[in-house]
Amino acid sequence: MDFSAANHGLWDVFVWGGVIAALLLVANLLTRKVGFIRKSLMPVAALAGFILLALRATGLLKFPAEMLEMVTYHGIAIGFIAMSLRTTKTEIKGLFAFKSGALIVSTYLVQAVVGLAISALLYFTLMPALFPASGILLPMAYGQGPGQANNVGSTYEALGFIGGRSFGLSLAAAGYLTACLVGIWYTQRVIKKRGAEKKDVKIVSGSVVTEVFQEENEVPLDESVDRLSLQIALIMITYLITFLITRLITGAIAGIAPGAGKSIVPLFWGFNFITGSLVAMGTRGVLSKLRKSGVMTRQYQNNYLLNRISGLAFDLMIVAGIASIDISDLQGLWVPFLLMAVIGGIVTYIYLKWIVPRLSPTYADESFIAIFGMLTGTISSGILPLRQIDPEFKTPAADQLVVGSGTGILFGAPILILVGLAPNSTLMLFVTIALCAIYLAALVWFMVGKKFRKNT
């Protein structure tokens, strides 16, 4: 075997992984030492992604685009699998978790209706060459971040949307800027209203929850196998099962209906993080049953380490996703991009300001800024401004993000169908908009309908 630098298969992952790691450290240094960057509440990973994007755009660094796409694709799946394997707390189960998930998915649907309305309007008036279903990339980018914007954008490129991947990733980048700008303005407004003294926050990234390192009946530290090794083993086995299930399903679809399979099969691979999350939930349930029955005496998941792994995966995904934007692909797409970025942010703000106080009346400001930050960026861009007004997480706003991300996967599963339906024809585009509106109404009724009827 050739161990020299000429063997790119041997060295490329580690060389370019080292570059991403170095940029994360540089971005972390900048957020700590440069005042205006620290006050911007920009997540470290997002800043590192913008730095790498600038280096690639100016030709100073020839980072392979395929490597960035691979990191983005696998990062979102591994991150969600790690989150879904975590054991749940009894105090945050039940209706709170399901309403939090419904809130997240209902915001996706609001963004989908807005995005599709914009793309349809432009398609039938000023831009007949525009991919009419491009608007559904708005919730993928704002609501779910660069990972899903990359996956769906790539799928739509295969269906004829030239520049779809960069379009989705650019919307995700715009979402980060929206989350940061609104986060700064809103937290300063709350602090001034409450008369509280503003405190610097510690920069955090990834999936953030407060967990103990050692829970009851977990594998002890002096065990012959390292606890981190067990977490990685659980994640990789879950991902392997996810791959096998997706391969089985897509193979069956392609064999039964080859015509439909051309549009459906890529979506299954693009949404592999949903399949992975469901498999992880099933794995978690099996492990729980085995412990309760006495067959297994130890708890093998460690929430602290699983959170760190998911945080690492999401950070790498964010850096790679932003850096892989090809600005030249946006030629001819600036009008829909700007309209969706601006109107999407405004409508998301208005919708959350309306519904959040009805769900969380005692901590409406904390809940709003956390949810808005996550639904225009990622969970880290929701946690950062939340720490400005709730530094010790005394309100359930942080838990709302975490448990809502889990139950949101169940509520969000039908969106997979809508993403595949929208680009099929003009009729299906309007059917998709109608289905989004109907599903949105159902989720809003689930969250606040009974309360309205009671008040009436």
Secondary structure, 3 states (H helix, E strand, C coil): CCCCCCCHHHHHHHHHHHHHHHHHHHHHHHHHHCHHHHHCCCCHHHHHHHHHHHHHHCCCCCCCHHHHHHHHHHHHHHHHHHHHHCCCCHHHCCHHHHHHHHHHHHHHHHHHHHHHHHHHHHHHCCCCCCCHHHHHHHHHHHHCCHHHHHHHHHHHHHCCCCCHHHHHHHHHHHHHHHHHHHHHHHHHHHHHHHCCCCCCCCCCCCCCCCCCCCCCCECCCCCCCCHHHHHHHHHHHHHHHHHHHHHHHHHHHHHHCHHHHHHHHHHHHHCHHHHHHHHHHHHHHHHHHHHHHCCCCCECCCHHHHHHHHHHHHHHHHHHHHHCCCHHHHCCCHHHHHHHHHHHHHHHHHHHHHHHHHHCHHHHHHHHHHHHHHHHCCHHHHHHHHHHHCCCCCCCHHHHHHHHHHHHHHHHHHHHHHHHHHHHCHHHHHHHHHHHHHHHHHHHHHHHHHHHHHHC
